[in-house]
């Protein structure tokens, strides 16, 4: 008695999920929009990473000059600055990598949505 009811419920559940699985034109547009936004974020992250790299190089150069001149207070300041810049660069690298993973995921979704649309159109 319970088995036929479970089969009927699972069939209804599977049938109700089919329309949700089909890709719509809006899904493809949304994925394209997400990819563009991720690309923009990646470009901005790359620019920030470049600035942090330049700041670190400048601090390293200043640190060497201060070590040569024996200025311990300035050495400590430069080390702190370098440390903060490295933390910030690490944060930007993580953010860029997250954006890249998200972009790649959106590309896969868009390819799948296009394939689904093409198979629906050929039927």
PyMOL CGO cylinders between C-alpha atoms (Angstrom):
from pymol import cmd
from pymol.cgo import CYLINDER

trace = [
    CYLINDER, 0.00, 0.00, 0.00, 2.78, 2.44, 0.89, 0.3, 1, 1, 1, 1, 1, 1,
    CYLINDER, 2.78, 2.44, 0.89, 4.97, 1.47, -2.06, 0.3, 1, 1, 1, 1, 1, 1,
    CYLINDER, 4.97, 1.47, -2.06, 2.48, 2.63, -4.78, 0.3, 1, 1, 1, 1, 1, 1,
    CYLINDER, 2.48, 2.63, -4.78, 1.97, 5.91, -2.94, 0.3, 1, 1, 1, 1, 1, 1,
    CYLINDER, 1.97, 5.91, -2.94, 5.74, 6.50, -2.77, 0.3, 1, 1, 1, 1, 1, 1,
    CYLINDER, 5.74, 6.50, -2.77, 6.09, 5.72, -6.47, 0.3, 1, 1, 1, 1, 1, 1,
    CYLINDER, 6.09, 5.72, -6.47, 3.28, 8.14, -7.32, 0.3, 1, 1, 1, 1, 1, 1,
    CYLINDER, 3.28, 8.14, -7.32, 4.77, 10.90, -5.16, 0.3, 1, 1, 1, 1, 1, 1,
    CYLINDER, 4.77, 10.90, -5.16, 8.26, 10.45, -6.59, 0.3, 1, 1, 1, 1, 1, 1,
    CYLINDER, 8.26, 10.45, -6.59, 6.84, 10.53, -10.14, 0.3, 1, 1, 1, 1, 1, 1,
    CYLINDER, 6.84, 10.53, -10.14, 4.98, 13.77, -9.40, 0.3, 1, 1, 1, 1, 1, 1,
    CYLINDER, 4.98, 13.77, -9.40, 8.05, 15.29, -7.82, 0.3, 1, 1, 1, 1, 1, 1,
    CYLINDER, 8.05, 15.29, -7.82, 10.23, 14.36, -10.81, 0.3, 1, 1, 1, 1, 1, 1,
    CYLINDER, 10.23, 14.36, -10.81, 7.66, 15.71, -13.26, 0.3, 1, 1, 1, 1, 1, 1,
    CYLINDER, 7.66, 15.71, -13.26, 7.40, 19.00, -11.39, 0.3, 1, 1, 1, 1, 1, 1,
    CYLINDER, 7.40, 19.00, -11.39, 11.19, 19.45, -11.49, 0.3, 1, 1, 1, 1, 1, 1,
    CYLINDER, 11.19, 19.45, -11.49, 11.43, 19.14, -15.30, 0.3, 1, 1, 1, 1, 1, 1,
    CYLINDER, 11.43, 19.14, -15.30, 10.25, 22.67, -16.16, 0.3, 1, 1, 1, 1, 1, 1,
    CYLINDER, 10.25, 22.67, -16.16, 12.71, 24.13, -13.64, 0.3, 1, 1, 1, 1, 1, 1,
    CYLINDER, 12.71, 24.13, -13.64, 15.62, 22.28, -15.25, 0.3, 1, 1, 1, 1, 1, 1,
    CYLINDER, 15.62, 22.28, -15.25, 15.05, 23.81, -18.67, 0.3, 1, 1, 1, 1, 1, 1,
    CYLINDER, 15.05, 23.81, -18.67, 17.19, 26.80, -19.46, 0.3, 1, 1, 1, 1, 1, 1,
    CYLINDER, 17.19, 26.80, -19.46, 15.54, 30.05, -20.36, 0.3, 1, 1, 1, 1, 1, 1,
    CYLINDER, 15.54, 30.05, -20.36, 16.92, 32.97, -22.33, 0.3, 1, 1, 1, 1, 1, 1,
    CYLINDER, 16.92, 32.97, -22.33, 17.02, 34.91, -19.05, 0.3, 1, 1, 1, 1, 1, 1,
    CYLINDER, 17.02, 34.91, -19.05, 19.37, 32.31, -17.55, 0.3, 1, 1, 1, 1, 1, 1,
    CYLINDER, 19.37, 32.31, -17.55, 21.81, 32.77, -20.42, 0.3, 1, 1, 1, 1, 1, 1,
    CYLINDER, 21.81, 32.77, -20.42, 21.63, 36.56, -20.14, 0.3, 1, 1, 1, 1, 1, 1,
    CYLINDER, 21.63, 36.56, -20.14, 22.15, 36.41, -16.39, 0.3, 1, 1, 1, 1, 1, 1,
    CYLINDER, 22.15, 36.41, -16.39, 25.19, 34.14, -16.78, 0.3, 1, 1, 1, 1, 1, 1,
    CYLINDER, 25.19, 34.14, -16.78, 26.62, 36.52, -19.41, 0.3, 1, 1, 1, 1, 1, 1,
    CYLINDER, 26.62, 36.52, -19.41, 26.05, 39.48, -17.09, 0.3, 1, 1, 1, 1, 1, 1,
    CYLINDER, 26.05, 39.48, -17.09, 27.73, 37.61, -14.23, 0.3, 1, 1, 1, 1, 1, 1,
    CYLINDER, 27.73, 37.61, -14.23, 30.73, 36.76, -16.43, 0.3, 1, 1, 1, 1, 1, 1,
    CYLINDER, 30.73, 36.76, -16.43, 31.16, 40.42, -17.44, 0.3, 1, 1, 1, 1, 1, 1,
    CYLINDER, 31.16, 40.42, -17.44, 30.92, 41.51, -13.83, 0.3, 1, 1, 1, 1, 1, 1,
    CYLINDER, 30.92, 41.51, -13.83, 33.49, 38.90, -12.78, 0.3, 1, 1, 1, 1, 1, 1,
    CYLINDER, 33.49, 38.90, -12.78, 35.85, 40.03, -15.57, 0.3, 1, 1, 1, 1, 1, 1,
    CYLINDER, 35.85, 40.03, -15.57, 35.53, 43.63, -14.37, 0.3, 1, 1, 1, 1, 1, 1,
    CYLINDER, 35.53, 43.63, -14.37, 36.25, 42.54, -10.79, 0.3, 1, 1, 1, 1, 1, 1,
    CYLINDER, 36.25, 42.54, -10.79, 39.29, 40.56, -11.93, 0.3, 1, 1, 1, 1, 1, 1,
    CYLINDER, 39.29, 40.56, -11.93, 40.70, 43.58, -13.80, 0.3, 1, 1, 1, 1, 1, 1,
    CYLINDER, 40.70, 43.58, -13.80, 40.22, 45.76, -10.71, 0.3, 1, 1, 1, 1, 1, 1,
    CYLINDER, 40.22, 45.76, -10.71, 41.82, 43.13, -8.48, 0.3, 1, 1, 1, 1, 1, 1,
    CYLINDER, 41.82, 43.13, -8.48, 44.79, 42.87, -10.87, 0.3, 1, 1, 1, 1, 1, 1,
    CYLINDER, 44.79, 42.87, -10.87, 45.26, 46.65, -10.70, 0.3, 1, 1, 1, 1, 1, 1,
    CYLINDER, 45.26, 46.65, -10.70, 45.16, 46.59, -6.90, 0.3, 1, 1, 1, 1, 1, 1,
    CYLINDER, 45.16, 46.59, -6.90, 47.62, 43.69, -6.79, 0.3, 1, 1, 1, 1, 1, 1,
    CYLINDER, 47.62, 43.69, -6.79, 49.97, 45.65, -9.04, 0.3, 1, 1, 1, 1, 1, 1,
    CYLINDER, 49.97, 45.65, -9.04, 49.75, 48.67, -6.73, 0.3, 1, 1, 1, 1, 1, 1,
    CYLINDER, 49.75, 48.67, -6.73, 50.45, 46.49, -3.70, 0.3, 1, 1, 1, 1, 1, 1,
    CYLINDER, 50.45, 46.49, -3.70, 53.45, 44.92, -5.46, 0.3, 1, 1, 1, 1, 1, 1,
    CYLINDER, 53.45, 44.92, -5.46, 54.82, 48.40, -6.23, 0.3, 1, 1, 1, 1, 1, 1,
    CYLINDER, 54.82, 48.40, -6.23, 54.25, 49.48, -2.61, 0.3, 1, 1, 1, 1, 1, 1,
    CYLINDER, 54.25, 49.48, -2.61, 56.09, 46.40, -1.34, 0.3, 1, 1, 1, 1, 1, 1,
    CYLINDER, 56.09, 46.40, -1.34, 59.01, 47.04, -3.70, 0.3, 1, 1, 1, 1, 1, 1,
    CYLINDER, 59.01, 47.04, -3.70, 59.15, 50.69, -2.60, 0.3, 1, 1, 1, 1, 1, 1,
    CYLINDER, 59.15, 50.69, -2.60, 59.09, 49.67, 1.08, 0.3, 1, 1, 1, 1, 1, 1,
    CYLINDER, 59.09, 49.67, 1.08, 61.78, 47.04, 0.48, 0.3, 1, 1, 1, 1, 1, 1,
    CYLINDER, 61.78, 47.04, 0.48, 63.99, 49.65, -1.18, 0.3, 1, 1, 1, 1, 1, 1,
    CYLINDER, 63.99, 49.65, -1.18, 63.42, 52.07, 1.69, 0.3, 1, 1, 1, 1, 1, 1,
    CYLINDER, 63.42, 52.07, 1.69, 64.15, 49.29, 4.21, 0.3, 1, 1, 1, 1, 1, 1,
    CYLINDER, 64.15, 49.29, 4.21, 67.50, 48.54, 2.55, 0.3, 1, 1, 1, 1, 1, 1,
    CYLINDER, 67.50, 48.54, 2.55, 68.40, 52.23, 2.57, 0.3, 1, 1, 1, 1, 1, 1,
    CYLINDER, 68.40, 52.23, 2.57, 67.44, 52.53, 6.26, 0.3, 1, 1, 1, 1, 1, 1,
    CYLINDER, 67.44, 52.53, 6.26, 69.43, 49.39, 7.16, 0.3, 1, 1, 1, 1, 1, 1,
    CYLINDER, 69.43, 49.39, 7.16, 72.45, 50.83, 5.36, 0.3, 1, 1, 1, 1, 1, 1,
    CYLINDER, 72.45, 50.83, 5.36, 72.11, 54.15, 7.23, 0.3, 1, 1, 1, 1, 1, 1,
    CYLINDER, 72.11, 54.15, 7.23, 71.37, 52.47, 10.57, 0.3, 1, 1, 1, 1, 1, 1,
    CYLINDER, 71.37, 52.47, 10.57, 67.97, 54.11, 11.06, 0.3, 1, 1, 1, 1, 1, 1,
    CYLINDER, 67.97, 54.11, 11.06, 66.18, 51.50, 13.21, 0.3, 1, 1, 1, 1, 1, 1,
    CYLINDER, 66.18, 51.50, 13.21, 62.97, 53.45, 13.72, 0.3, 1, 1, 1, 1, 1, 1,
    CYLINDER, 62.97, 53.45, 13.72, 62.47, 53.85, 9.95, 0.3, 1, 1, 1, 1, 1, 1,
    CYLINDER, 62.47, 53.85, 9.95, 63.38, 50.16, 9.47, 0.3, 1, 1, 1, 1, 1, 1,
    CYLINDER, 63.38, 50.16, 9.47, 60.60, 49.12, 11.83, 0.3, 1, 1, 1, 1, 1, 1,
    CYLINDER, 60.60, 49.12, 11.83, 58.13, 51.41, 10.09, 0.3, 1, 1, 1, 1, 1, 1,
    CYLINDER, 58.13, 51.41, 10.09, 59.08, 49.99, 6.68, 0.3, 1, 1, 1, 1, 1, 1,
    CYLINDER, 59.08, 49.99, 6.68, 58.72, 46.42, 7.95, 0.3, 1, 1, 1, 1, 1, 1,
    CYLINDER, 58.72, 46.42, 7.95, 55.23, 47.22, 9.28, 0.3, 1, 1, 1, 1, 1, 1,
    CYLINDER, 55.23, 47.22, 9.28, 54.28, 48.84, 6.00, 0.3, 1, 1, 1, 1, 1, 1,
    CYLINDER, 54.28, 48.84, 6.00, 55.54, 45.84, 4.04, 0.3, 1, 1, 1, 1, 1, 1,
    CYLINDER, 55.54, 45.84, 4.04, 53.64, 43.48, 6.30, 0.3, 1, 1, 1, 1, 1, 1,
    CYLINDER, 53.64, 43.48, 6.30, 50.40, 45.44, 5.85, 0.3, 1, 1, 1, 1, 1, 1,
    CYLINDER, 50.40, 45.44, 5.85, 50.92, 45.58, 2.08, 0.3, 1, 1, 1, 1, 1, 1,
    CYLINDER, 50.92, 45.58, 2.08, 51.52, 41.83, 1.95, 0.3, 1, 1, 1, 1, 1, 1,
    CYLINDER, 51.52, 41.83, 1.95, 48.33, 41.15, 3.92, 0.3, 1, 1, 1, 1, 1, 1,
    CYLINDER, 48.33, 41.15, 3.92, 46.39, 43.40, 1.56, 0.3, 1, 1, 1, 1, 1, 1,
    CYLINDER, 46.39, 43.40, 1.56, 47.96, 41.76, -1.51, 0.3, 1, 1, 1, 1, 1, 1,
    CYLINDER, 47.96, 41.76, -1.51, 47.07, 38.33, -0.13, 0.3, 1, 1, 1, 1, 1, 1,
    CYLINDER, 47.07, 38.33, -0.13, 43.47, 39.48, 0.38, 0.3, 1, 1, 1, 1, 1, 1,
    CYLINDER, 43.47, 39.48, 0.38, 43.32, 40.77, -3.21, 0.3, 1, 1, 1, 1, 1, 1,
    CYLINDER, 43.32, 40.77, -3.21, 44.80, 37.51, -4.56, 0.3, 1, 1, 1, 1, 1, 1,
    CYLINDER, 44.80, 37.51, -4.56, 42.13, 35.50, -2.73, 0.3, 1, 1, 1, 1, 1, 1,
    CYLINDER, 42.13, 35.50, -2.73, 39.42, 37.80, -4.06, 0.3, 1, 1, 1, 1, 1, 1,
    CYLINDER, 39.42, 37.80, -4.06, 40.76, 37.52, -7.62, 0.3, 1, 1, 1, 1, 1, 1,
    CYLINDER, 40.76, 37.52, -7.62, 40.91, 33.73, -7.39, 0.3, 1, 1, 1, 1, 1, 1,
    CYLINDER, 40.91, 33.73, -7.39, 37.33, 33.65, -6.08, 0.3, 1, 1, 1, 1, 1, 1,
    CYLINDER, 37.33, 33.65, -6.08, 36.19, 35.82, -9.01, 0.3, 1, 1, 1, 1, 1, 1,
    CYLINDER, 36.19, 35.82, -9.01, 37.99, 33.53, -11.46, 0.3, 1, 1, 1, 1, 1, 1,
    CYLINDER, 37.99, 33.53, -11.46, 36.32, 30.43, -10.02, 0.3, 1, 1, 1, 1, 1, 1,
    CYLINDER, 36.32, 30.43, -10.02, 32.95, 32.17, -10.14, 0.3, 1, 1, 1, 1, 1, 1,
    CYLINDER, 32.95, 32.17, -10.14, 33.50, 33.25, -13.75, 0.3, 1, 1, 1, 1, 1, 1,
    CYLINDER, 33.50, 33.25, -13.75, 34.45, 29.72, -14.77, 0.3, 1, 1, 1, 1, 1, 1,
    CYLINDER, 34.45, 29.72, -14.77, 31.36, 28.34, -13.03, 0.3, 1, 1, 1, 1, 1, 1,
    CYLINDER, 31.36, 28.34, -13.03, 29.17, 30.89, -14.86, 0.3, 1, 1, 1, 1, 1, 1,
    CYLINDER, 29.17, 30.89, -14.86, 30.77, 29.93, -18.18, 0.3, 1, 1, 1, 1, 1, 1,
    CYLINDER, 30.77, 29.93, -18.18, 29.95, 26.26, -17.57, 0.3, 1, 1, 1, 1, 1, 1,
    CYLINDER, 29.95, 26.26, -17.57, 26.37, 27.18, -16.65, 0.3, 1, 1, 1, 1, 1, 1,
    CYLINDER, 26.37, 27.18, -16.65, 25.98, 29.27, -19.79, 0.3, 1, 1, 1, 1, 1, 1,
    CYLINDER, 25.98, 29.27, -19.79, 27.34, 26.48, -22.01, 0.3, 1, 1, 1, 1, 1, 1,
    CYLINDER, 27.34, 26.48, -22.01, 24.93, 24.02, -20.41, 0.3, 1, 1, 1, 1, 1, 1,
    CYLINDER, 24.93, 24.02, -20.41, 22.02, 26.45, -20.78, 0.3, 1, 1, 1, 1, 1, 1,
    CYLINDER, 22.02, 26.45, -20.78, 22.82, 26.96, -24.47, 0.3, 1, 1, 1, 1, 1, 1,
    CYLINDER, 22.82, 26.96, -24.47, 23.01, 23.21, -25.07, 0.3, 1, 1, 1, 1, 1, 1,
    CYLINDER, 23.01, 23.21, -25.07, 19.65, 22.74, -23.37, 0.3, 1, 1, 1, 1, 1, 1,
    CYLINDER, 19.65, 22.74, -23.37, 18.11, 25.52, -25.46, 0.3, 1, 1, 1, 1, 1, 1,
    CYLINDER, 18.11, 25.52, -25.46, 19.49, 24.01, -28.68, 0.3, 1, 1, 1, 1, 1, 1,
    CYLINDER, 19.49, 24.01, -28.68, 18.12, 20.57, -27.85, 0.3, 1, 1, 1, 1, 1, 1,
    CYLINDER, 18.12, 20.57, -27.85, 14.69, 22.07, -27.13, 0.3, 1, 1, 1, 1, 1, 1,
    CYLINDER, 14.69, 22.07, -27.13, 14.74, 23.99, -30.42, 0.3, 1, 1, 1, 1, 1, 1,
    CYLINDER, 14.74, 23.99, -30.42, 15.69, 20.95, -32.49, 0.3, 1, 1, 1, 1, 1, 1,
    CYLINDER, 15.69, 20.95, -32.49, 12.78, 18.91, -31.17, 0.3, 1, 1, 1, 1, 1, 1,
]
cmd.load_cgo(trace, "trace")
